[in-house]
């Protein structure tokens, strides 16, 4: 994206005005529900612990945060919730039509541990700030009754494989899916390849889709489902074929969180080398969290849905 994007402002003003309207509407939505708006630092000592996390250095041994999650959970542990934040975040990944390396994340935490309640609230937000029917990138979605689909059901329907029964066995998943295992590809790599190639193209099209109950290996910060220990209480939301949000019923077991982090850190360091220190303050906060559920929603993609924007750059004030 050219650094001369200020020259296109006049053409993009209708979409930018809509962006400003939506920011006001989002704040009004959460204010009416008793949420407090938080502001947390952009430069942090530890930006996250995901295996493939690509963070940008901020200088002085700090990193630009990839999400306000760690900071907001520390606030929750101190008794500040319920909270929401419109945060600028950075992920060191290339530009695409639906991703910018610097973007706005809407993140909020509700003081309950019910995944169904959080799905209902996130859908209420969509209905409050969007038209009853939205079109984006050639896909039209009605926002009346969403589809609820577990990851296991999605793999059975679109891949023809038992994703939970083959967990950890890449060869078995490949055989059931009818694909060839690539050199060096483990079960998790294959899981995400099948998600990208065979599952996601069907999600969030005529109706919004909540994809729920992810395999426990794909939910490092989520609580394990008490009814099925093979899955975690996580969902993603898809609209107009785009992933819009990712949510968890939050894990509040500090020793379990530490064990998950250490496993992910070992994998990340083996792939990419050493990086940041473990955030001990966050792990202490996990053990003090109230029952809560949190969600991260891409605000820029939400604006794309409202404006039928073809590219995310079209709804950014000064894309670089």
Secondary structure by P-SEA (a helix, b strand, c coil): cccccccccccaaaaaaaaaaaaaaaaaaaaaabbbbbbbbccccccccccbbbbbbccccccccccaaaaaaaaaaacccccccccccccccccccccccbbbbbccccccccaaaaaaaaaaaaaaccccccccccbbbbccbbbbbcaaaaaaaccccccccccccaaaaaaaacccccccccaaaaaaaaaaccccccccccbbbbccccccccccccccccccccccccbbbbcccccccccccccccaaaaaaaaaaaaaaaaaccccccccaaaaaaaaaacccbbbbbbcaaaaaaaacccccccccccccc
